[in-house]
Amino acid sequence: MKTCVAVRHVAFEDLGSFEPVLVEAGFAIRYVEAGWDDLAALDAGSPDLLVVLGGPIGACEDEAYPFLADELALIDRRLRSGRAIIGICLGAQLMARALGARVHPNPRGKEIGWSPLTLTEAGFASPLAALEGVSVLHWHGDTFDLPDGARLLASTEVTPNQAFRWGAAALGLQFHVEATRRGLERWYIGHAGEIASAPGLSVESLRADTARSASGLETRGPQVLSRFLADIVLV
């Protein structure tokens, strides 16, 4: 049986719409909890797929979150192995950092809410082509510089570097492609403080926007994963 290990930073940010795709494709899924499980003990090369999920901490907050050193080392080993890895939001920032790129506060401020991507030529030739014209979920205040050797796949006006491909098997996504309408009800609780502190943002407005946009992403997001797995011959 194929295996997927997902590194999770908070319980409510999970694989979301990716999980049924992986199960259907014959993957056994295991979550490891950052800050609790021993990331240094993980064999970076053993799972068929490594997914590094999002979370509310900064990718460079090493002093506050010492486990980040082990997580970065795990990601670096995985990238050097050439085996499949997907980073989502914080996970993409950590991938960029492991590749030597700078992660920093977004000069244009936080990007929280729903909007479509602008795909590059490389993006249209990638699994992200499935997202053309579809609004995706953004929930971040930091961004990353494009790593050396990476291909930019997508942008938004607020965040020029939204997605990259590095080599054949590494995909970094600043946005949340895995989000679902039902799953976001847990986010509204877990991120209540951030929502309340953001001008013009409320649970009610996010829920209304989600009602309009989530169905498209719930259909197309899993297609991104399916195309990625097909690209690297894991289906």
Biotite code that builds the C-alpha atoms (Angstrom):
import biotite.structure as struc

atoms = struc.array([
    struc.Atom([0.000, 0.000, 0.000], chain_id="A", res_id=1, res_name="MET", atom_name="CA", element="C"),
    struc.Atom([1.204, 3.526, -0.810], chain_id="A", res_id=2, res_name="LYS", atom_name="CA", element="C"),
    struc.Atom([1.755, 5.858, 2.136], chain_id="A", res_id=3, res_name="THR", atom_name="CA", element="C"),
    struc.Atom([1.142, 9.546, 2.809], chain_id="A", res_id=4, res_name="CYS", atom_name="CA", element="C"),
    struc.Atom([2.547, 11.313, 5.854], chain_id="A", res_id=5, res_name="VAL", atom_name="CA", element="C"),
    struc.Atom([0.972, 14.706, 6.623], chain_id="A", res_id=6, res_name="ALA", atom_name="CA", element="C"),
    struc.Atom([2.713, 17.092, 9.019], chain_id="A", res_id=7, res_name="VAL", atom_name="CA", element="C"),
    struc.Atom([-0.035, 18.952, 10.890], chain_id="A", res_id=8, res_name="ARG", atom_name="CA", element="C"),
    struc.Atom([0.458, 22.122, 12.961], chain_id="A", res_id=9, res_name="HIS", atom_name="CA", element="C"),
    struc.Atom([-3.077, 22.617, 14.292], chain_id="A", res_id=10, res_name="VAL", atom_name="CA", element="C"),
    struc.Atom([-5.754, 19.935, 14.436], chain_id="A", res_id=11, res_name="ALA", atom_name="CA", element="C"),
    struc.Atom([-8.306, 21.752, 12.295], chain_id="A", res_id=12, res_name="PHE", atom_name="CA", element="C"),
    struc.Atom([-5.972, 22.367, 9.337], chain_id="A", res_id=13, res_name="GLU", atom_name="CA", element="C"),
    struc.Atom([-5.917, 18.877, 7.888], chain_id="A", res_id=14, res_name="ASP", atom_name="CA", element="C"),
    struc.Atom([-5.869, 17.285, 4.436], chain_id="A", res_id=15, res_name="LEU", atom_name="CA", element="C"),
    struc.Atom([-9.471, 18.339, 3.799], chain_id="A", res_id=16, res_name="GLY", atom_name="CA", element="C"),
    struc.Atom([-10.600, 17.521, 0.267], chain_id="A", res_id=17, res_name="SER", atom_name="CA", element="C"),
    struc.Atom([-7.275, 15.793, -0.438], chain_id="A", res_id=18, res_name="PHE", atom_name="CA", element="C"),
    struc.Atom([-8.029, 12.932, 1.934], chain_id="A", res_id=19, res_name="GLU", atom_name="CA", element="C"),
    struc.Atom([-10.733, 11.165, -0.158], chain_id="A", res_id=20, res_name="PRO", atom_name="CA", element="C"),
    struc.Atom([-8.497, 11.382, -3.244], chain_id="A", res_id=21, res_name="VAL", atom_name="CA", element="C"),
    struc.Atom([-5.651, 9.719, -1.393], chain_id="A", res_id=22, res_name="LEU", atom_name="CA", element="C"),
    struc.Atom([-7.865, 6.993, 0.020], chain_id="A", res_id=23, res_name="VAL", atom_name="CA", element="C"),
    struc.Atom([-9.340, 6.306, -3.426], chain_id="A", res_id=24, res_name="GLU", atom_name="CA", element="C"),
    struc.Atom([-5.810, 6.113, -4.851], chain_id="A", res_id=25, res_name="ALA", atom_name="CA", element="C"),
    struc.Atom([-4.852, 3.481, -2.288], chain_id="A", res_id=26, res_name="GLY", atom_name="CA", element="C"),
    struc.Atom([-2.827, 5.555, 0.171], chain_id="A", res_id=27, res_name="PHE", atom_name="CA", element="C"),
    struc.Atom([-2.594, 4.828, 3.860], chain_id="A", res_id=28, res_name="ALA", atom_name="CA", element="C"),
    struc.Atom([-2.601, 8.228, 5.600], chain_id="A", res_id=29, res_name="ILE", atom_name="CA", element="C"),
    struc.Atom([-0.735, 9.072, 8.793], chain_id="A", res_id=30, res_name="ARG", atom_name="CA", element="C"),
    struc.Atom([-0.678, 12.445, 10.522], chain_id="A", res_id=31, res_name="TYR", atom_name="CA", element="C"),
    struc.Atom([2.321, 13.560, 12.558], chain_id="A", res_id=32, res_name="VAL", atom_name="CA", element="C"),
    struc.Atom([1.825, 16.490, 14.913], chain_id="A", res_id=33, res_name="GLU", atom_name="CA", element="C"),
    struc.Atom([4.407, 19.283, 14.793], chain_id="A", res_id=34, res_name="ALA", atom_name="CA", element="C"),
    struc.Atom([5.502, 20.306, 18.268], chain_id="A", res_id=35, res_name="GLY", atom_name="CA", element="C"),
    struc.Atom([4.440, 16.950, 19.697], chain_id="A", res_id=36, res_name="TRP", atom_name="CA", element="C"),
    struc.Atom([5.762, 14.102, 17.561], chain_id="A", res_id=37, res_name="ASP", atom_name="CA", element="C"),
    struc.Atom([9.493, 13.698, 16.982], chain_id="A", res_id=38, res_name="ASP", atom_name="CA", element="C"),
    struc.Atom([9.998, 15.103, 13.475], chain_id="A", res_id=39, res_name="LEU", atom_name="CA", element="C"),
    struc.Atom([13.718, 14.365, 13.630], chain_id="A", res_id=40, res_name="ALA", atom_name="CA", element="C"),
    struc.Atom([12.939, 10.658, 13.851], chain_id="A", res_id=41, res_name="ALA", atom_name="CA", element="C"),
    struc.Atom([10.909, 10.580, 10.635], chain_id="A", res_id=42, res_name="LEU", atom_name="CA", element="C"),
    struc.Atom([12.423, 8.871, 7.618], chain_id="A", res_id=43, res_name="ASP", atom_name="CA", element="C"),
    struc.Atom([12.167, 11.605, 4.993], chain_id="A", res_id=44, res_name="ALA", atom_name="CA", element="C"),
    struc.Atom([12.436, 9.131, 2.158], chain_id="A", res_id=45, res_name="GLY", atom_name="CA", element="C"),
    struc.Atom([9.996, 6.441, 3.252], chain_id="A", res_id=46, res_name="SER", atom_name="CA", element="C"),
    struc.Atom([6.475, 7.783, 2.549], chain_id="A", res_id=47, res_name="PRO", atom_name="CA", element="C"),
    struc.Atom([5.388, 7.903, -1.065], chain_id="A", res_id=48, res_name="ASP", atom_name="CA", element="C"),
    struc.Atom([4.011, 11.394, -0.414], chain_id="A", res_id=49, res_name="LEU", atom_name="CA", element="C"),
    struc.Atom([4.856, 13.981, 2.254], chain_id="A", res_id=50, res_name="LEU", atom_name="CA", element="C"),
    struc.Atom([2.386, 16.837, 2.783], chain_id="A", res_id=51, res_name="VAL", atom_name="CA", element="C"),
    struc.Atom([3.324, 19.756, 5.038], chain_id="A", res_id=52, res_name="VAL", atom_name="CA", element="C"),
    struc.Atom([0.151, 21.536, 6.085], chain_id="A", res_id=53, res_name="LEU", atom_name="CA", element="C"),
    struc.Atom([-0.628, 25.079, 7.174], chain_id="A", res_id=54, res_name="GLY", atom_name="CA", element="C"),
    struc.Atom([-0.722, 26.742, 10.577], chain_id="A", res_id=55, res_name="GLY", atom_name="CA", element="C"),
    struc.Atom([-0.868, 30.104, 12.337], chain_id="A", res_id=56, res_name="PRO", atom_name="CA", element="C"),
    struc.Atom([2.823, 30.410, 13.231], chain_id="A", res_id=57, res_name="ILE", atom_name="CA", element="C"),
    struc.Atom([5.590, 32.049, 11.225], chain_id="A", res_id=58, res_name="GLY", atom_name="CA", element="C"),
    struc.Atom([8.036, 29.942, 9.226], chain_id="A", res_id=59, res_name="ALA", atom_name="CA", element="C"),
    struc.Atom([10.963, 31.810, 10.811], chain_id="A", res_id=60, res_name="CYS", atom_name="CA", element="C"),
    struc.Atom([9.861, 31.757, 14.464], chain_id="A", res_id=61, res_name="GLU", atom_name="CA", element="C"),
    struc.Atom([12.600, 29.314, 15.457], chain_id="A", res_id=62, res_name="ASP", atom_name="CA", element="C"),
    struc.Atom([13.108, 30.722, 18.944], chain_id="A", res_id=63, res_name="GLU", atom_name="CA", element="C"),
    struc.Atom([9.444, 30.417, 19.890], chain_id="A", res_id=64, res_name="ALA", atom_name="CA", element="C"),
    struc.Atom([8.984, 27.063, 18.131], chain_id="A", res_id=65, res_name="TYR", atom_name="CA", element="C"),
    struc.Atom([12.217, 25.024, 18.316], chain_id="A", res_id=66, res_name="PRO", atom_name="CA", element="C"),
    struc.Atom([10.637, 22.101, 16.446], chain_id="A", res_id=67, res_name="PHE", atom_name="CA", element="C"),
    struc.Atom([10.926, 24.184, 13.265], chain_id="A", res_id=68, res_name="LEU", atom_name="CA", element="C"),
    struc.Atom([14.609, 23.220, 13.038], chain_id="A", res_id=69, res_name="ALA", atom_name="CA", element="C"),
    struc.Atom([13.687, 19.541, 12.823], chain_id="A", res_id=70, res_name="ASP", atom_name="CA", element="C"),
    struc.Atom([10.839, 20.277, 10.434], chain_id="A", res_id=71, res_name="GLU", atom_name="CA", element="C"),
    struc.Atom([13.099, 22.252, 8.105], chain_id="A", res_id=72, res_name="LEU", atom_name="CA", element="C"),
    struc.Atom([15.666, 19.457, 8.203], chain_id="A", res_id=73, res_name="ALA", atom_name="CA", element="C"),
    struc.Atom([12.941, 16.925, 7.347], chain_id="A", res_id=74, res_name="LEU", atom_name="CA", element="C"),
    struc.Atom([11.742, 19.044, 4.423], chain_id="A", res_id=75, res_name="ILE", atom_name="CA", element="C"),
    struc.Atom([15.301, 19.568, 3.201], chain_id="A", res_id=76, res_name="ASP", atom_name="CA", element="C"),
    struc.Atom([15.990, 15.826, 3.253], chain_id="A", res_id=77, res_name="ARG", atom_name="CA", element="C"),
    struc.Atom([12.754, 15.181, 1.414], chain_id="A", res_id=78, res_name="ARG", atom_name="CA", element="C"),
    struc.Atom([13.496, 17.777, -1.262], chain_id="A", res_id=79, res_name="LEU", atom_name="CA", element="C"),
    struc.Atom([16.982, 16.372, -1.812], chain_id="A", res_id=80, res_name="ARG", atom_name="CA", element="C"),
    struc.Atom([15.544, 12.864, -2.118], chain_id="A", res_id=81, res_name="SER", atom_name="CA", element="C"),
    struc.Atom([13.530, 13.894, -5.185], chain_id="A", res_id=82, res_name="GLY", atom_name="CA", element="C"),
    struc.Atom([10.421, 12.219, -3.800], chain_id="A", res_id=83, res_name="ARG", atom_name="CA", element="C"),
    struc.Atom([6.970, 13.749, -3.777], chain_id="A", res_id=84, res_name="ALA", atom_name="CA", element="C"),
    struc.Atom([6.267, 16.625, -1.398], chain_id="A", res_id=85, res_name="ILE", atom_name="CA", element="C"),
    struc.Atom([3.452, 19.196, -1.246], chain_id="A", res_id=86, res_name="ILE", atom_name="CA", element="C"),
    struc.Atom([3.587, 22.239, 1.021], chain_id="A", res_id=87, res_name="GLY", atom_name="CA", element="C"),
    struc.Atom([0.428, 24.216, 1.776], chain_id="A", res_id=88, res_name="ILE", atom_name="CA", element="C"),
    struc.Atom([0.587, 27.778, 3.173], chain_id="A", res_id=89, res_name="CYS", atom_name="CA", element="C"),
    struc.Atom([3.049, 27.479, 6.091], chain_id="A", res_id=90, res_name="LEU", atom_name="CA", element="C"),
    struc.Atom([4.233, 24.258, 4.460], chain_id="A", res_id=91, res_name="GLY", atom_name="CA", element="C"),
    struc.Atom([5.079, 26.113, 1.229], chain_id="A", res_id=92, res_name="ALA", atom_name="CA", element="C"),
    struc.Atom([6.899, 28.814, 3.186], chain_id="A", res_id=93, res_name="GLN", atom_name="CA", element="C"),
    struc.Atom([8.962, 26.166, 4.965], chain_id="A", res_id=94, res_name="LEU", atom_name="CA", element="C"),
    struc.Atom([9.762, 24.537, 1.627], chain_id="A", res_id=95, res_name="MET", atom_name="CA", element="C"),
    struc.Atom([10.905, 27.887, 0.245], chain_id="A", res_id=96, res_name="ALA", atom_name="CA", element="C"),
    struc.Atom([13.031, 28.493, 3.328], chain_id="A", res_id=97, res_name="ARG", atom_name="CA", element="C"),
    struc.Atom([14.585, 25.020, 3.100], chain_id="A", res_id=98, res_name="ALA", atom_name="CA", element="C"),
    struc.Atom([15.512, 25.880, -0.503], chain_id="A", res_id=99, res_name="LEU", atom_name="CA", element="C"),
    struc.Atom([17.316, 29.031, 0.648], chain_id="A", res_id=100, res_name="GLY", atom_name="CA", element="C"),
    struc.Atom([14.615, 31.603, -0.180], chain_id="A", res_id=101, res_name="ALA", atom_name="CA", element="C"),
    struc.Atom([13.548, 34.424, 2.124], chain_id="A", res_id=102, res_name="ARG", atom_name="CA", element="C"),
    struc.Atom([10.235, 34.210, 4.005], chain_id="A", res_id=103, res_name="VAL", atom_name="CA", element="C"),
    struc.Atom([8.947, 37.573, 5.230], chain_id="A", res_id=104, res_name="HIS", atom_name="CA", element="C"),
    struc.Atom([5.816, 39.600, 6.016], chain_id="A", res_id=105, res_name="PRO", atom_name="CA", element="C"),
    struc.Atom([3.796, 40.351, 2.912], chain_id="A", res_id=106, res_name="ASN", atom_name="CA", element="C"),
    struc.Atom([4.418, 44.030, 2.014], chain_id="A", res_id=107, res_name="PRO", atom_name="CA", element="C"),
    struc.Atom([0.769, 44.327, 0.976], chain_id="A", res_id=108, res_name="ARG", atom_name="CA", element="C"),
    struc.Atom([-0.548, 42.958, 4.252], chain_id="A", res_id=109, res_name="GLY", atom_name="CA", element="C"),
    struc.Atom([-2.579, 39.911, 5.103], chain_id="A", res_id=110, res_name="LYS", atom_name="CA", element="C"),
    struc.Atom([-4.536, 38.087, 2.449], chain_id="A", res_id=111, res_name="GLU", atom_name="CA", element="C"),
    struc.Atom([-7.553, 36.383, 4.006], chain_id="A", res_id=112, res_name="ILE", atom_name="CA", element="C"),
    struc.Atom([-10.542, 35.361, 1.928], chain_id="A", res_id=113, res_name="GLY", atom_name="CA", element="C"),
    struc.Atom([-11.489, 34.020, -1.479], chain_id="A", res_id=114, res_name="TRP", atom_name="CA", element="C"),
    struc.Atom([-10.141, 35.083, -4.866], chain_id="A", res_id=115, res_name="SER", atom_name="CA", element="C"),
    struc.Atom([-8.956, 33.412, -8.100], chain_id="A", res_id=116, res_name="PRO", atom_name="CA", element="C"),
    struc.Atom([-5.362, 32.889, -9.117], chain_id="A", res_id=117, res_name="LEU", atom_name="CA", element="C"),
    struc.Atom([-3.566, 34.235, -12.157], chain_id="A", res_id=118, res_name="THR", atom_name="CA", element="C"),
    struc.Atom([-1.727, 31.268, -13.648], chain_id="A", res_id=119, res_name="LEU", atom_name="CA", element="C"),
    struc.Atom([1.598, 31.616, -15.404], chain_id="A", res_id=120, res_name="THR", atom_name="CA", element="C"),
    struc.Atom([2.484, 29.704, -18.555], chain_id="A", res_id=121, res_name="GLU", atom_name="CA", element="C"),
    struc.Atom([4.148, 27.108, -16.344], chain_id="A", res_id=122, res_name="ALA", atom_name="CA", element="C"),
    struc.Atom([1.024, 27.071, -14.185], chain_id="A", res_id=123, res_name="GLY", atom_name="CA", element="C"),
    struc.Atom([-1.195, 26.209, -17.141], chain_id="A", res_id=124, res_name="PHE", atom_name="CA", element="C"),
    struc.Atom([1.164, 23.304, -17.890], chain_id="A", res_id=125, res_name="ALA", atom_name="CA", element="C"),
    struc.Atom([0.975, 22.104, -14.274], chain_id="A", res_id=126, res_name="SER", atom_name="CA", element="C"),
    struc.Atom([-1.677, 20.453, -12.091], chain_id="A", res_id=127, res_name="PRO", atom_name="CA", element="C"),
    struc.Atom([-2.853, 23.961, -11.159], chain_id="A", res_id=128, res_name="LEU", atom_name="CA", element="C"),
    struc.Atom([-4.498, 24.278, -14.569], chain_id="A", res_id=129, res_name="ALA", atom_name="CA", element="C"),
    struc.Atom([-7.508, 22.673, -12.893], chain_id="A", res_id=130, res_name="ALA", atom_name="CA", element="C"),
    struc.Atom([-7.969, 25.892, -10.898], chain_id="A", res_id=131, res_name="LEU", atom_name="CA", element="C"),
    struc.Atom([-8.411, 28.252, -13.848], chain_id="A", res_id=132, res_name="GLU", atom_name="CA", element="C"),
    struc.Atom([-11.256, 30.640, -13.050], chain_id="A", res_id=133, res_name="GLY", atom_name="CA", element="C"),
    struc.Atom([-11.877, 29.158, -9.594], chain_id="A", res_id=134, res_name="VAL", atom_name="CA", element="C"),
    struc.Atom([-11.594, 31.144, -6.373], chain_id="A", res_id=135, res_name="SER", atom_name="CA", element="C"),
    struc.Atom([-9.275, 29.597, -3.781], chain_id="A", res_id=136, res_name="VAL", atom_name="CA", element="C"),
    struc.Atom([-8.901, 30.307, -0.075], chain_id="A", res_id=137, res_name="LEU", atom_name="CA", element="C"),
    struc.Atom([-6.137, 32.637, 1.091], chain_id="A", res_id=138, res_name="HIS", atom_name="CA", element="C"),
    struc.Atom([-5.178, 32.870, 4.754], chain_id="A", res_id=139, res_name="TRP", atom_name="CA", element="C"),
    struc.Atom([-1.702, 34.253, 5.301], chain_id="A", res_id=140, res_name="HIS", atom_name="CA", element="C"),
    struc.Atom([0.267, 37.297, 6.345], chain_id="A", res_id=141, res_name="GLY", atom_name="CA", element="C"),
    struc.Atom([3.715, 36.163, 5.233], chain_id="A", res_id=142, res_name="ASP", atom_name="CA", element="C"),
    struc.Atom([5.046, 35.386, 1.797], chain_id="A", res_id=143, res_name="THR", atom_name="CA", element="C"),
    struc.Atom([8.206, 33.919, 0.284], chain_id="A", res_id=144, res_name="PHE", atom_name="CA", element="C"),
    struc.Atom([10.675, 34.818, -2.422], chain_id="A", res_id=145, res_name="ASP", atom_name="CA", element="C"),
    struc.Atom([10.794, 32.365, -5.298], chain_id="A", res_id=146, res_name="LEU", atom_name="CA", element="C"),
    struc.Atom([13.502, 29.765, -4.599], chain_id="A", res_id=147, res_name="PRO", atom_name="CA", element="C"),
    struc.Atom([16.394, 29.426, -7.041], chain_id="A", res_id=148, res_name="ASP", atom_name="CA", element="C"),
    struc.Atom([15.509, 26.933, -9.745], chain_id="A", res_id=149, res_name="GLY", atom_name="CA", element="C"),
    struc.Atom([11.773, 27.027, -8.981], chain_id="A", res_id=150, res_name="ALA", atom_name="CA", element="C"),
    struc.Atom([9.091, 27.729, -11.566], chain_id="A", res_id=151, res_name="ARG", atom_name="CA", element="C"),
    struc.Atom([6.414, 30.242, -10.600], chain_id="A", res_id=152, res_name="LEU", atom_name="CA", element="C"),
    struc.Atom([2.955, 28.774, -11.233], chain_id="A", res_id=153, res_name="LEU", atom_name="CA", element="C"),
    struc.Atom([0.469, 31.343, -9.927], chain_id="A", res_id=154, res_name="ALA", atom_name="CA", element="C"),
    struc.Atom([0.026, 34.829, -8.468], chain_id="A", res_id=155, res_name="SER", atom_name="CA", element="C"),
    struc.Atom([-2.559, 37.165, -7.011], chain_id="A", res_id=156, res_name="THR", atom_name="CA", element="C"),
    struc.Atom([-2.440, 40.956, -6.856], chain_id="A", res_id=157, res_name="GLU", atom_name="CA", element="C"),
    struc.Atom([-1.712, 40.840, -3.124], chain_id="A", res_id=158, res_name="VAL", atom_name="CA", element="C"),
    struc.Atom([0.785, 37.960, -3.275], chain_id="A", res_id=159, res_name="THR", atom_name="CA", element="C"),
    struc.Atom([2.860, 37.589, -6.456], chain_id="A", res_id=160, res_name="PRO", atom_name="CA", element="C"),
    struc.Atom([4.399, 34.255, -5.386], chain_id="A", res_id=161, res_name="ASN", atom_name="CA", element="C"),
    struc.Atom([1.420, 31.970, -4.818], chain_id="A", res_id=162, res_name="GLN", atom_name="CA", element="C"),
    struc.Atom([2.732, 28.634, -6.063], chain_id="A", res_id=163, res_name="ALA", atom_name="CA", element="C"),
    struc.Atom([5.918, 27.041, -7.320], chain_id="A", res_id=164, res_name="PHE", atom_name="CA", element="C"),
    struc.Atom([7.225, 23.761, -8.669], chain_id="A", res_id=165, res_name="ARG", atom_name="CA", element="C"),
    struc.Atom([10.772, 22.755, -7.788], chain_id="A", res_id=166, res_name="TRP", atom_name="CA", element="C"),
    struc.Atom([12.067, 19.791, -9.725], chain_id="A", res_id=167, res_name="GLY", atom_name="CA", element="C"),
    struc.Atom([9.545, 17.188, -10.764], chain_id="A", res_id=168, res_name="ALA", atom_name="CA", element="C"),
    struc.Atom([8.067, 16.237, -7.411], chain_id="A", res_id=169, res_name="ALA", atom_name="CA", element="C"),
    struc.Atom([7.941, 19.336, -5.165], chain_id="A", res_id=170, res_name="ALA", atom_name="CA", element="C"),
    struc.Atom([4.871, 21.585, -5.196], chain_id="A", res_id=171, res_name="LEU", atom_name="CA", element="C"),
    struc.Atom([4.532, 24.618, -2.934], chain_id="A", res_id=172, res_name="GLY", atom_name="CA", element="C"),
    struc.Atom([1.115, 26.294, -2.586], chain_id="A", res_id=173, res_name="LEU", atom_name="CA", element="C"),
    struc.Atom([0.738, 29.495, -0.567], chain_id="A", res_id=174, res_name="GLN", atom_name="CA", element="C"),
    struc.Atom([-3.053, 29.299, -0.835], chain_id="A", res_id=175, res_name="PHE", atom_name="CA", element="C"),
    struc.Atom([-5.355, 26.614, 0.565], chain_id="A", res_id=176, res_name="HIS", atom_name="CA", element="C"),
    struc.Atom([-6.430, 24.240, -2.176], chain_id="A", res_id=177, res_name="VAL", atom_name="CA", element="C"),
    struc.Atom([-7.667, 21.621, 0.293], chain_id="A", res_id=178, res_name="GLU", atom_name="CA", element="C"),
    struc.Atom([-10.244, 23.768, 2.108], chain_id="A", res_id=179, res_name="ALA", atom_name="CA", element="C"),
    struc.Atom([-13.888, 22.709, 2.338], chain_id="A", res_id=180, res_name="THR", atom_name="CA", element="C"),
    struc.Atom([-16.996, 24.583, 3.412], chain_id="A", res_id=181, res_name="ARG", atom_name="CA", element="C"),
    struc.Atom([-17.651, 22.245, 6.317], chain_id="A", res_id=182, res_name="ARG", atom_name="CA", element="C"),
    struc.Atom([-14.027, 22.156, 7.419], chain_id="A", res_id=183, res_name="GLY", atom_name="CA", element="C"),
    struc.Atom([-13.803, 25.929, 7.576], chain_id="A", res_id=184, res_name="LEU", atom_name="CA", element="C"),
    struc.Atom([-16.350, 26.002, 10.391], chain_id="A", res_id=185, res_name="GLU", atom_name="CA", element="C"),
    struc.Atom([-13.506, 24.754, 12.591], chain_id="A", res_id=186, res_name="ARG", atom_name="CA", element="C"),
    struc.Atom([-11.187, 27.454, 11.249], chain_id="A", res_id=187, res_name="TRP", atom_name="CA", element="C"),
    struc.Atom([-13.629, 30.172, 12.301], chain_id="A", res_id=188, res_name="TYR", atom_name="CA", element="C"),
    struc.Atom([-13.256, 28.924, 15.864], chain_id="A", res_id=189, res_name="ILE", atom_name="CA", element="C"),
    struc.Atom([-9.518, 28.253, 15.798], chain_id="A", res_id=190, res_name="GLY", atom_name="CA", element="C"),
    struc.Atom([-8.675, 31.546, 14.110], chain_id="A", res_id=191, res_name="HIS", atom_name="CA", element="C"),
    struc.Atom([-11.268, 33.640, 15.997], chain_id="A", res_id=192, res_name="ALA", atom_name="CA", element="C"),
    struc.Atom([-8.625, 36.006, 17.382], chain_id="A", res_id=193, res_name="GLY", atom_name="CA", element="C"),
    struc.Atom([-7.072, 36.713, 13.990], chain_id="A", res_id=194, res_name="GLU", atom_name="CA", element="C"),
    struc.Atom([-10.475, 37.247, 12.380], chain_id="A", res_id=195, res_name="ILE", atom_name="CA", element="C"),
    struc.Atom([-11.542, 39.669, 15.101], chain_id="A", res_id=196, res_name="ALA", atom_name="CA", element="C"),
    struc.Atom([-8.322, 41.689, 14.758], chain_id="A", res_id=197, res_name="SER", atom_name="CA", element="C"),
    struc.Atom([-8.485, 42.051, 10.960], chain_id="A", res_id=198, res_name="ALA", atom_name="CA", element="C"),
    struc.Atom([-10.248, 45.241, 9.796], chain_id="A", res_id=199, res_name="PRO", atom_name="CA", element="C"),
    struc.Atom([-13.340, 44.543, 7.718], chain_id="A", res_id=200, res_name="GLY", atom_name="CA", element="C"),
    struc.Atom([-13.241, 40.813, 8.368], chain_id="A", res_id=201, res_name="LEU", atom_name="CA", element="C"),
    struc.Atom([-15.823, 38.789, 10.266], chain_id="A", res_id=202, res_name="SER", atom_name="CA", element="C"),
    struc.Atom([-16.952, 35.200, 10.602], chain_id="A", res_id=203, res_name="VAL", atom_name="CA", element="C"),
    struc.Atom([-20.224, 36.172, 8.946], chain_id="A", res_id=204, res_name="GLU", atom_name="CA", element="C"),
    struc.Atom([-18.527, 37.677, 5.883], chain_id="A", res_id=205, res_name="SER", atom_name="CA", element="C"),
    struc.Atom([-16.130, 34.741, 5.555], chain_id="A", res_id=206, res_name="LEU", atom_name="CA", element="C"),
    struc.Atom([-18.994, 32.261, 5.842], chain_id="A", res_id=207, res_name="ARG", atom_name="CA", element="C"),
    struc.Atom([-20.990, 34.111, 3.178], chain_id="A", res_id=208, res_name="ALA", atom_name="CA", element="C"),
    struc.Atom([-18.009, 34.201, 0.796], chain_id="A", res_id=209, res_name="ASP", atom_name="CA", element="C"),
    struc.Atom([-17.335, 30.539, 1.487], chain_id="A", res_id=210, res_name="THR", atom_name="CA", element="C"),
    struc.Atom([-20.940, 29.669, 0.619], chain_id="A", res_id=211, res_name="ALA", atom_name="CA", element="C"),
    struc.Atom([-20.412, 31.284, -2.796], chain_id="A", res_id=212, res_name="ARG", atom_name="CA", element="C"),
    struc.Atom([-16.952, 29.906, -3.566], chain_id="A", res_id=213, res_name="SER", atom_name="CA", element="C"),
    struc.Atom([-16.271, 26.651, -1.738], chain_id="A", res_id=214, res_name="ALA", atom_name="CA", element="C"),
    struc.Atom([-18.171, 24.326, -4.062], chain_id="A", res_id=215, res_name="SER", atom_name="CA", element="C"),
    struc.Atom([-15.919, 25.189, -6.994], chain_id="A", res_id=216, res_name="GLY", atom_name="CA", element="C"),
    struc.Atom([-12.782, 24.560, -4.980], chain_id="A", res_id=217, res_name="LEU", atom_name="CA", element="C"),
    struc.Atom([-14.169, 21.347, -3.535], chain_id="A", res_id=218, res_name="GLU", atom_name="CA", element="C"),
    struc.Atom([-14.549, 20.097, -7.119], chain_id="A", res_id=219, res_name="THR", atom_name="CA", element="C"),
    struc.Atom([-11.317, 21.425, -8.613], chain_id="A", res_id=220, res_name="ARG", atom_name="CA", element="C"),
    struc.Atom([-8.958, 21.178, -5.635], chain_id="A", res_id=221, res_name="GLY", atom_name="CA", element="C"),
    struc.Atom([-8.958, 17.378, -5.612], chain_id="A", res_id=222, res_name="PRO", atom_name="CA", element="C"),
    struc.Atom([-8.209, 17.474, -9.349], chain_id="A", res_id=223, res_name="GLN", atom_name="CA", element="C"),
    struc.Atom([-4.965, 19.316, -8.566], chain_id="A", res_id=224, res_name="VAL", atom_name="CA", element="C"),
    struc.Atom([-3.867, 16.469, -6.319], chain_id="A", res_id=225, res_name="LEU", atom_name="CA", element="C"),
    struc.Atom([-4.973, 13.790, -8.805], chain_id="A", res_id=226, res_name="SER", atom_name="CA", element="C"),
    struc.Atom([-2.994, 15.456, -11.608], chain_id="A", res_id=227, res_name="ARG", atom_name="CA", element="C"),
    struc.Atom([0.058, 15.842, -9.377], chain_id="A", res_id=228, res_name="PHE", atom_name="CA", element="C"),
    struc.Atom([-0.025, 12.166, -8.400], chain_id="A", res_id=229, res_name="LEU", atom_name="CA", element="C"),
    struc.Atom([-0.417, 11.204, -12.062], chain_id="A", res_id=230, res_name="ALA", atom_name="CA", element="C"),
    struc.Atom([2.509, 13.455, -13.004], chain_id="A", res_id=231, res_name="ASP", atom_name="CA", element="C"),
    struc.Atom([4.840, 11.623, -10.670], chain_id="A", res_id=232, res_name="ILE", atom_name="CA", element="C"),
    struc.Atom([3.348, 8.179, -11.340], chain_id="A", res_id=233, res_name="VAL", atom_name="CA", element="C"),
    struc.Atom([1.791, 7.620, -7.924], chain_id="A", res_id=234, res_name="LEU", atom_name="CA", element="C"),
    struc.Atom([-1.581, 6.547, -9.333], chain_id="A", res_id=235, res_name="VAL", atom_name="CA", element="C"),
])
